[in-house]
Amino acid sequence: MIDGLERAMKILDLFSSDAPERTVSEVCRTLDLPKTTTWDHMQAMVELGLLRRTGRGRYRLGWRAFQLGLRARMTSEISEPAWVEMRALAAAHHQTVQLSSRHHGEVVYLEKLAPHDGVRLNATRVGERLPAYCTAPGKMLLAYLSARELRTVYGEGPLTPLTDRSLTTLPALEAELSTVREHGYALDAEEAVEGVCCVAAPVGNRHGDITWALSMSFLAHRLPTHGDVYARAVVEAAQRLSERAP
């Protein structure tokens, strides 16, 4: 990969809803880069519209980053058919529904629908990323990797937990993924966010590749009484979506 492009992506990845503004010094420390090199890169990114200056030495994402994000959603081949199933799931069960994909070891949230009386999670906002092994959609997508591919993604571990219920070792993850493949859906039982559970099912394209995961999040106290119902509903919706996916 071109060094400059890789460095620019690493800089862009530092900006999030929790850290919307960064200084040159913060970027230098986080990425362990020389200050002059970092400043030069960030000025070039400002000129391209990827960053914007908000004050002396302070930056936020720029208009082009916003534009590219919107274009990605507008030109997605799965968004339109996904929204049909997401609306139906949310209307029937009054819970938050998400569509996700995987990038290396992280799950990326592409679409989200939260009903007025459902669970609202900042962690699963569109564009946000979480460790795949801590989430239902992430585990669902990891389940289609071979053992060698899984080790390419995570090495030999350990895995950094998000809660005290998160998986922390590769053998534990492999055992969990075996269960996912057996059941045909994945479960996150307070592994990403305390007090919240999630079920996910695979969505394939017309070539049979499992590219996305459809999921539903709900409060943990509903798991014993509603978990099976939610899992069946998500699996059925994901199957319908797979049939309509390009």
N, C-alpha and C positions, 0 to 999 in steps of 0.2 A: 504494500500500500504506500502511496506517496506520503512522505513524512509530514509535509505541511497540511495535507488533508486530514491525516490521522490526528495531528495536534489540534486542528480546528475542531474536529468532532469531540475530542476530549474536553476542550474548553466549553463547547456548547452543552455537553452532558453535565457540567457543574451547575447549570441553572435549573431550578425546579420550583414548584409551588412553595416549598419550605425555605428555599434560598433563591429568591427571584433576582437579587442584586449581588454582584460580586465586584471586588476591587482587583486591580492588577496584582497586588501583593498576595491576596488570598489565592488567586489562580496560580501564582508562582509557587507558593508553599504547597498547595494541594498536589500539583502536577510535578513538582520538583524541577522547575524550568528556570533558566536564567531570566532576570527581570527584563533585560533589553529585548531578548527574543520574544518573550511573552507580550511585551508592549507592542512590538512590531506586528505580531500576529493579530492582536486585538484591534489595532488601528485599521489593518486591512479588512477585518471582519466588519468593522463599523462602515467602511467605504462600500462594502458589498451589501449592507443592510442586515447582516446576520446578528449584529450587536448594535446597541445605541448607547451613547454616553448620557448619564443622568446627573453627573457632577464630576468634580475633579477626581479622576482615577476610579470612577464607579460606572458600572455597566449593567445593562439588562438585555434580554433578547430583543432583536430588532424586527422591523416590519417583514423582512424576507423570511425569517424563521416562522413567523405567524402565517404568512402567505403559503409557504410550503406545507405547513401542517394542514391548512384548510384544503389545499389541492389534493393532498394525500387522501383525506377523507372523501372528498367529492369524486375522486376518480377510482376509489376502491371498488373492486368487483364484487365484494361480499356485503358491503354496508346496506344497500337497499333491500336485498332479500333478508338480511339479518334483522333489520328493524321490524319486519312483519312478525317474525317469531318472538322477538324481544317484547314487542307491545302485547302480544297475546299472553306470554308468560307473566308479565308484570300485571296485566289486568286480571288474570285468573288467580294469582297467588299473592299479589300485593307485596312483592319483594323486589330487591334490586337485581337487575339482570345485566350481564356484561358479555362482550365479545372480545376475545384476546388472541394474540399470537405470541410466538416465542422468538427472542433474539439471544442466541447463545444461552447463558444461564439465567436469563431473566424473562419474566412474562410481561408483555406490553399490552395495556388496555386500549383497545381501538374504539369501542363504542360502549355506552353505558346508558341505562334507563332506570331511574329511581322514582317510584310512585310517591305521591305525597305522604302516604302513611307507611312507607317501607323503610328499610335500613338505608342510611346514607353514609357512604364511606369516602373520605377524602383520599384514602390510599389507593382507591381504584378509579380515580378520575381519569378521563381520556388522556392518553399520552404518558401516564405515570407507569413506572416499572417497579416490580418487586422480584425478589429471588424466586425462581420458578418452583423450587422444592418446598416453599412455604405456602403455596397457593394451590387451590384445586385446579384451575385452568393450566397452571404451570406443570403440575404433576401429570395432568392428562396428556400434555404435549411431550413431556419427557418420556412417557411410557412407550413411545414409538421409537425411541433411540435404542441402539444396540449397547451392550455393556461397554464396548470400546468407545463408542461415541459419547456415552455418559461420562466416562473418565476423561475424555478430551475436553469436555465442558467444565468439569469440576476437579480434575486431577484426582488425588486420593483423599481430598477433604482436609480438615474438617469443614463442615458447613456452618455458617454463621446464623444463629437463631434470631428470629424476630420476637418470639414469645417463649415462655418456658415449655411450650408444647411443640415447638418446631423440631423438625428432624435435624440432627447434628452430625451424622456420619453417613458415608456413602453406602455401607452395607444396609443401614436402616432405610435409606432412600430406595435402594434396589428392591428390598422386600416390599416396600410400599407400592412401588411401581408394578410389581408382580400382581399385587392385589387389585390395582387399578385395571390392569389388562384383563384380569379374571372377571371383574364386575362390569366392566364397560363404562365406568364413570369414576371420577376422582372426588375425594372428600378432603376438605381442609377443616379440621376441628379446632378452631382457635389457634391455628399455627401462624397466621399472618397478623391477625388483629385479635386481641383478647375480647372475649364475649361475642365473637362473630364466627359463624361457620359458612361454608360455601360448598356447593356441589357443581361439578363441571362434566361435560360430555364432549366427545370429539366431533369436529366438523371437517369433512373432507371436500376436495374439489372434484371436478369431473374426471380427473386422472386417478383418483383414489388416494391422493396424498392428503394426510392429515395436517392441515395448514392452520386451522383455528380451533378455539375451544369456546363453547357457549357455557355460561355459568350463572348461578343464582346465589346471592348472599342473603343470610338471615341470622337473626339473633340465636345464640347458642342454646337457649332454653327450649327452642323449637325442634332441636335435632331429634330427641327421642320420639316426639309425636308427629313431626312433619317431614323428617329427613327422607324417608322412603318415598313419600309422595312427591317431594321436590325433585328427588333424583330421577324418578320415572318421567316426570314432566319435562325435565331438562334433556334427558336422553331422547325422548320422542321428538322434541322440538329440534334438537341437533340433527336427528335423522332426516327430518323434513327439510331442514336448511341444507344439508348435504346434497339432497336430491335437486335442489334449486341452484346450488352453487355453480359458478362457471368453471 
